[in-house]
Structure formats: structure tokens, C-alpha cells
Amino acid sequence: MNATALNLPEIGQPFLTLSSVTKTYGSKIAANNVSLAIPRGSIYGFLGPNGSGKTTTIRSIMNIILPDKGEIRLAGLPMDGRLRDRIGYLPEERGLYRKMKCRDQLAYLAELKGVPRKEALERADQWLQRMGLSEYRLQKIDTLSKGMQQKIQFAATFISEPDLVILDEVFTGLDPLNIELLREMILEEKSKGVTILFSTHMLAEAEKICDCICLIEGGNIIIDGTLESVRADFPLKSVRAVWADDASPPEGLPGVLHSELKEGSWRLTLAEGTDPHSLLPLLSAAGPLSLFSANRPSLEEIFLEAVARSQGEVRS
């Protein structure tokens, strides 16, 4: 199937859909009735602890394994081998032909997805330039550092101009400068209408670039929605305060479960239902405040709280 046969929906409309996808291994349920509707042109964070079912779900999308039941569709078409050329996949387990030259490697992988040789070489040169690797274009892969190889594999994922890209732990092992570079590239590809499934343990990075997040635990979807809607379901649980004279928070503040000095500011954890702003006059009475902020929950806090809820635990 070529690109013209794929009827792309409008940006924001469902593009990749999973309906009641289930996969078991013996008595273990790896994916349990997983249903998702991933919008075209979005960066969709796919999160979960080890053994949660992320890998099984991704491999089902890639048609590497077949689910026991359920359906996976791309642009309304059943997911099968004919659609693989429309998907770019960067697995957590990297793999390049180490004795091939960088330019030839990229061009070869593009050709495998149906890109003509001449155009594949042109795209390879363009991607090497974007990655800051033009001077290494004729060097063999195994002469590059791990970070450079990671960038080559990233370029290989996008070089065929796929409509859907699955990135599995794409930032692992990269320094901050290269993380920033790849982050910019991901956002640039999104702006072109590419749909990106972003699987990661780096929750701070997911929070920076994802439009939506899905959290899977024990094979079950326990969170699915935009970051804004997800945060609305997890109320403010703390405030930060700093006093100009290095004062400490008063003892016995109503609605405060405990206080902790962390990275130069006090973090006050609130009991459920406590209005953060009701504490402001009480904290001001302890001395002049140089900082007061009611913290919305971070993605890490949401992750931990949601997993605890799914396991029947209570977090303070």
C-alpha cells in the first residue's frame, strides 16, 4: 500500500484506534481490553511502570504480535503488514548495521520503506545536516559515539516521512543538549501533522511535549486524556513557600499534613479539600514571603497517585 491509499483524517481527529485489545500469556494478562483513540498530529504520551503492558500494546500496534482479541486501525484501516511503510518505529532495543556508512545506512532504511534511491540519498543528507552529523556521513556506524548512533537511529525513524511514529525511550543515554535537539525535532515533525506515540519513563520530558497521556498499569488503562483534563482529576496537594528571612512554617497549620525543606523552599503537603490560598495569611504571619505558589501536581505525582489508586493504596 502506498501513501496515497491512506486517507488521512483532519488534524485532531482519531487516527490510531485500539478497540478492546487483549493479550494474555498463560495466566498473565498483558493487555486487558485496551481501547484508545489517538488524534492525528498529536504527541501522545504512553506511560506505565515496568511490566505494565506498554511493550505488549506497542508490539500489537506494530503487528509484531497479534492480540487475542480486539481491533487496531490506522486511518480506519485494519492494522496489518500493508501499513508498516506508514509507520516509523524506534524501539528501546536499538539496532543499526554497524559496518555501514551513516549516509548509506539512512538511505537503505528509507529505500526499505519505498523511497527511491536518489531521493533516499537526498533525505539522508538532509537528516544528517539536521542532526549535526554531516561531517560523519561517510563514516561507519561503529566509529560513532553512542549518542551519535542514537541520533542516526532517530533520523532513520523519520526519513521515510511516516504518518505515525512510535518512539520508545528515545532520550535514554543522551546528554541535555541532544535531548533538547531531539525534542525540537519531535515538535517540528508534529507541526507537519505526524502523529507520535511517545513511550517513556522520563516523565518530566513527557510533561514538556505531550498533548495527551495514557497510563497503563497491570494491562489496564487507568488514565487517558489531555494533560489539562488529567490534572483536573488530581487536585492541588501542596504549596511552596520561601521566607525572606529564612523563617520556617508555623507548627500546626490547619490542613497541612507535613512540611519539608527541599531545594531551598518549603513544600507543604495538604490534606484533601484544603484550600491552598487559605494558608497565605497564616504563612505571612511567620515573616515576609519571597515566594508562595500553589503547585499543580506534576506528571510524576499524578503517575504515582494513579498507580497507587489502581493498586488500592492511599498516598498522603
N, C-alpha and C positions, 0 to 999 in steps of 0.2 A: 504494500500500500504506500503510495507517495503522499507528500504533504498536502496536495490539492484535494485529496479524498477525505481529509479530516475537516469536518465542518465546525469551526471554532465558535464557541458562544461569545457573547459580549463580555467585556471585562466585568468581573464581579459576579457573573452567573456561574452556577455549578459546572465544573469541568471534569474533575476526577470524582467519581462517586463510588462508595462502597456500601453495599446493602446486605446487612446480616451476615457478614463474612465470619466464618467459624473454622478453626483448625485445631485439631487435637492430636496429641502424640501419646498413644496409650490412654492412661487416665488423666494426663495433664492437658488442660485447656489452654492453648497458647493464644488463641484469639476467640472471643466469645461474642458472637452477634455484633461485630464491629460495623457501625454504619456512620459514614462521613460524607459530607458534600463540600468539596474543596473548590473555592471560587477561582476562576481564571484570573491570572495576573496578580495573585496574592502570594505572600510568603507565609506558609502555614507551618507553625512550629509543632513538631511531633515529639512529645516528651514522655519520659517514663523511666522508672528505675530499671536496673538490670533484671532481665527475666520477665519484664512486664508484658511482652508481646509485640514490641515495636519491630524487631527484626522479622518476626513471622509475618506481620502485616506488610512490611515493605517488600519482602520476598514474594508475597502473594500478588502485590501490585505489579511487580516486575515479571510475573508469570514464571518465576524460578521454582516456586512450589504452587500446588493447586489447593485451594481451600476445600474443606469437606463439604461446605455448603455456602451459599451466598453468591453475590454477583459483584463484579468490579467493572466499571465502564469508564471510558475516556471519550469525552465529547459525544456521549450517547452510544458509543460502540463498545461491544464486549471486549474486554482486555484479553488479547492473545498475541502470539508472536508477530502478527502483521503490524502491530502498532509499536513495536520496540524501537523502530527508527525515529519515532516521535518523542522518545524519552531519553534523557540523559541521566546516568546513574553514577554517582561517586560513592562506592561502598566504603565502609570503615576499614575493610581489609584492602589496602591499595595493591595495584598490580600494573606494572609497566614492563615493556620489553627493554631490559636494561642495556642491551648491546646496540639498540637502535639510536640513531641521532635524533635530537629533540624535534627538529623540523619534520623529519621523516615519520617519527612516531605520531605526531599530531595529524599529519596528512593521512597516514594509513588508517587511523581510527576514524577520521572523517569519511574516508572512502568506504569503510565498512558500513556506514550509515547512508550510503548512496550519493555522497558528494563527489562530483567528477574530479579527476586527479589535478588538473590545473587549478581549479577553484579551491581544492583542498590545500594545495601548497600556498596559495594566496592567503587563505584563512589562517593557516599555521603561522605565517609570517606576522599577520596582524595580531594574533593572540600572543605570540612571543614578545612583540613590542609592548602590548598592554601589560604583560606580566613583568616587564623589565628584564627580559631574558634574551633579547635579540642577539647579543654577543655570544650566546651559548647555542645558537641554532644548529650548528654543525658538530656539536659535542655529543658524545654518547651519554645516555641517561645515567649510567652508573658512575660518571665523573662528577655529577651534581650533588650538592648537599641534599639532605632530606627535605628541607624547606623548599628548595628549588624543584625537586621532584614532585612535591605536593602541589606546587603551582602549575606544573606541566599537566598533572592529572586533572586539576581543576579546569584548565583550558580545554583538555580533551573532552570533558563532560559537556561543555557548551559549544564546541566547534561545529557540530552538525546542525546548530540552531534548532534544538528541540523545543517542543511546546510545553513539556513537563520535565522538570529536573528534580531528582531526588538526591539530596546531599546528606550523607551520614557522617557525622562528626568531622565536618570539613575543616575546622580550625585546630584540630588536635596537633600538637607539636609545633605550631607556628609561633613566631615572636609577635609582639604587639603591632609592629609596622606592617607585617604581612597579613595579620588578621584584619587590620584596617583596610588594606588593599583589597582583599577578597570580599570584605563586607561591602565596599563601594561597588565592586563588580556585580555582586548579587543584587544590589539595589538597582543598578543600571539595567541588568537583564530583566528584572521585574518591570521596570518602566517600559520595556518593549513588549510587555504582555506575557512574558514567560511565567508559568506557574511553578512555584518552588516549594517542595516538601522538605523542610529543614529539620532533620533529626539530630538532636544534640543533648549532651549532659551540661553544656555551658549555658546555664540559664540566664546569666547576665547578657550574653550575646543574643540569645533568643529574644530577650526583652527589648533589645535595641532595634531589631529589624523585623520582627514578626508582626503581621496584621492580625492573625488568629493563632490560637494554640489549641492543641488537643493533648490531654494527659491520659495515658493508658496505664492501668495497673491491674495485674492479675488477669490480663487478657480482656479487661473491660474498659470501656471509655468512661472516665469519671469527670472529665472536664472537656468541653468543646465549645468554642465561641471566640469572639473578638476579645482582645486584651481588655478593652473597656468593659464589656459585659461580664467577663470573668471577674475582674476586680470588683465590680458591683456586688458580686455574691460573697465577697470576702471583705468584711468591714475593717475600718481602721483599727489597728490593735496596739499602736504605740505612738508616742510623741518623742521628739528630740528637743533637748534644751541645753543651752550653754549660758552661764552667767559671766558677766564682765569681770567680776571679782573672784572667779573660780569657786563660787559657792556650790553647795550640794543641794539636791532637792530635799524639802522638809520630810520628816517621817510621818507616816500615817495619812498620806494623801488619799482622799476618797476615790475609789475606782482604780487605784494603781496596785497591780499585783506585785511588781518588783521593779527596782531601778538598777541600772548598770552603766558604769562609765566605760565607753567604748570609742576609741579613736578620737578622743578629745571632746566628746559630747555625751550627755546623759541620755540614755534610752529608757523611757518609762513604759512598761508593758501594761496595757489597760485591760480591765475586766470587760466582758461582753456588755454592750449597752452604754458604756461610759462615753460621754461627750468630751472629746479632746479639748475643746475650747473652754470647757468649764474649769479646766485646771490653770488656765492662763493667769487669772488674778492671784491664785494661791502660789504659783511659781514666782510671780513678780514680787510677791511679798518677801521672798527669800533674798532678793537682791536684783539689781538691774540685769535684764536678759539681753544678751547679744544675739541669741538665736532661739526661736521657737518654731517648730514645724510639726504639723500633724502628718505623719508618714502614711501614704497609701501603701498597702502591702506589696512587697517586691514579688517577682515571679518565683523566687526561691521560697519565700514564706508561703505563697499560695500552693506551691508544689508540695511542701512538707505538710501543710494543713490538709490538703486534699487527700494525700496518701494516708495520713493518719485517720481521717474520717472514713475512708474506704475500708480501713482495717479495724474500725471500731474503737480507735484510740481517742484520747482527749489531750489536746495540746493547750498549754496556757500561754 
